[in-house]
């Protein structure tokens, strides 16, 4: 049985992130294939969803005409291309945008008065049902749209709610954050190889250590600094590593990197 309650769900832009979100939606029955409309003339994965029973629109206009709740999953630079030539009446519909830096006010310039907008910043671990998604509070969105939008992302991981003014700050944590950890993991694996471990062993030890540390953060009730202190014996190996990392600028690099991410999000923003 469908849980869409006759609501139609559209997706503009079916790239990697939308692919993962759609997989989760179908796996969890948030919408049935017959309730989903897709538009992306360049997508390499759209045929997979057509084979499951989803409909492909020929234009953004057709998609919006057939949909009530729409996921806008195009890159920030492609917003105008996706929405700039709309002729359909979008009043009463709801747009869920995952475009970094693009404000709800800017999106509404392309939409009819009375169109609702929800800004969301998901991250790539949605692909493995372990996403961390920031959703901007929006009191004006009807409950039927709000609840459905939240369920799309909560079924693919964890959801946190922030003011829209803070969503660029959240982007520096969850949106871009996986790349920080992947980069750190890459350097850890390379360093382990330099000290004699084979790559496969180093990769498993690194990834499982990250996974275990993340679970401890979520489940122990202790702060990151408390957990780090618990691993760091006076005069021991961990403290030697942390002191060298701090002296080499590791801590400051993290702060500066995140500040650069926030700055870029505002630069992209309109």
N, C-alpha and C positions, 0 to 999 in steps of 0.2 A: 504493500500500500504506500502511496506517495505521502510524504509529509509536507509537500509544498503548498497545500491548501489552495490549489488553483493559481498560485503565484508562479509567474514565469521568470526564469533566471537567465540573464544574458551575460556573455563574456566578450569584451572587445580586447583582442590581443591574447592569443593562445600560445604563449612562450613557455619557458621552463616553470616559472612560478605559477601561472594559471593552470598548467598541466597538473602540477602537484595538488593545487587547490581543487580542481575538478575531480581528480582521483579520490581525494578525501570526501568530497561531497557525495559522490556515487557510492563509495564504500560504506558511508554512514547513513545513506538514505535521506540526506538533507533536501535534495531534489532528485526526482527520477529523470532518466534521460529524455523522456518526452516533454519535460518541463524546461529543458535547457536549450538556449539558442546561442550560437557562436558566430563570431566574425573575426577573421584574420586571413587575408589573402596570401600571406607569406608563411603561415604556420606549417611546420613539418610534422606536427602530431595531431592535427585536427581530424584527420581521417580515422584515427583510433576511436575518437568519440562519436563520429558519425556512425561507425560500425556498431556502437552500443545504443544508438537510437537518438542521438542529439541532432538538432536541426542547424544547418549552416545558413546564415543570412548573406545576402549579396552586398549589403552596405550597412554602415552604422545606423542609417535611418530605418532600414527594415528591422534591424536587431532591436532598436529602441521601441519601434512600433509594436513588436511582438513580446517585449519584456516588461516586467514591473521593477525588478531589482537587478541592477547591472553592475558587474565587476569591470572596472576600467583598469586593465592590466597592461598598458602600453608604457614605453619609456617616457620620462618627462618631456623630452624634446619632440615627441610625436602626439602630444595632447591636441594641438591645434589641427593636425592632419586628421585625427580621429573624430573630433567634435566640431570642427570649424564650419562644416557645410550642412549642418542638420536643418531639416525642414519639418520634422515630425514634432508634435506637441509632447514635451517631456513632463509637463505639469503633473504632479501626483506620483511620479516615478522616483526611484531612489538610486543614486550612483554611489558605488563603493569604490573609492580610488586608492590604489596602492602605489601611485607615482610619487617618488621621493621629492619633497620640497614644494610640491604644487598645492597651493591653498584651496580650501573649499570655495572661497570667494572668487578666485580666478576661474575655477571650473564652472561656477554658476553664470559666468559671462557668456558661456556657450549654450546655456540651458534656459528653458522657459521658467518664468516666475512660478514658484510653487514646486520646483524640483528639489528633492532632498539630496544631501551629499554627506557621506561618511568617509572620513580619511582613516586609512589603515596602513600600518607598516608591519608586514610579516617578514619572515626570514626563510632562507633556503632549507633549514631542517624540517620545514613542513613536508618536504619530500619523503622524510622517514617518520612522519607522524609525530615529530618532536619539535614542532615550531614554537617560537616565542613571538607573539603578535601584540603590537601596541595599537589600540583603537582610540581615536579621539572622541571624547564626550560630545554628544550632540542631542540636547534636550528636545529639539524641534522635530526629530525624526519619529514617525509613527511607530508604535510598539511592534507591529507586525514586521516591519522592515528591520528595525533595530535587533530584535530577537533573532531573526533569521540570519542577519549579517554576522552577529556574534557567534551563532552556532556553527557557521561555516568554518571559522577559525578555531573555535574552542574544540571542535572535533579533530583538529589536526595538531593539537598541542595546547600550550598555555596562552591565556589572554590577559593583558593588563590594560587598564583604562587611564588615559592622560588627557589633559587639556590640549586642544589643538596647537596652542602656542608652544607646547613642549614636545611635539611629535618629531621635530628635527633633532632634539636632544636624544629622544628614544632611538632614532635612526642610528645614531653613533654607537648605541649599545647593542640593540638586537639586529637591526637591518644590516649593518656592516660588520657586526661583531664576529660572525662565523669566519670571515676572512682573516681576522686577527688571530683566532685560534688555529686556523689552518696554517697560517704563516709561522706561528710559533712552533706548531707540530713539525713543520717541514725543517725548521732549523734544529729542533731537538733530534730528529731522525738523522740529519746530516752529521751532527756532532757525535751522536752515538756510533755512527759508522766510522767516524774518524778515530774513535776509541776502540774499534774492533768488533762491534756488534754487526751482524748482517742486517740488511735493510728490512726484511720481513719481520724479524724479531723486534727491531727498534720501533717499527711502525705499530705493531700490536701493543707493545709496552706503553708507547706514547698515547695511543688512542684510548686504551682501556684505563690508563691513569687519568686522562682528561674526563672520561665518562664517570669514573669513580669519584673524582674530586667534585664534579658537578652534582652527583647524587648526595654527597656529604653536605654540600652547600644548601641543598634543598631540604634535606631530611634531618640534619643534626641539630638545628636550632642555634647553631653557633655562627658568629660572623666570619667573613673571609680571613681577617687578621688573626682571630682566635685559632682558626683551623691551621693557618700557616705557622703560628707559634707552636702548636702542638706537634708539628713535624720537625721543628727546629731546636735541636738540643744545643746547649752552649758549647762552643768549640767544635761542633759537628760538621758533617758534610753539607747538610742543607743550608745552614747559616753561611758557610763559606760561599756557596753558590749564590744565595740571595744578596749577600754583601757585594759580591763582584758585579752582579746584575745591576744593583742600585748605583754603584760607582761608575758603571759603564753607561748610565743614562737610560736604563730599561724603564724605570718607573715614569720618568719624565717623558719618554718617547710615547708611552701609552696615552698620557694626558694630552700631549701635543697632537697626536694622531686623531684622537677623538674630537679635539677642538677643530682640527682641519676638516673633519667630516661634517660637523655641525655648520661650519662656515660655508662649505660647498653646498649643503642642502639649502641654505638661505640664498646662495647665488643662483641655484637652479630654480628657486621658488618664484612664483608670480602671484 
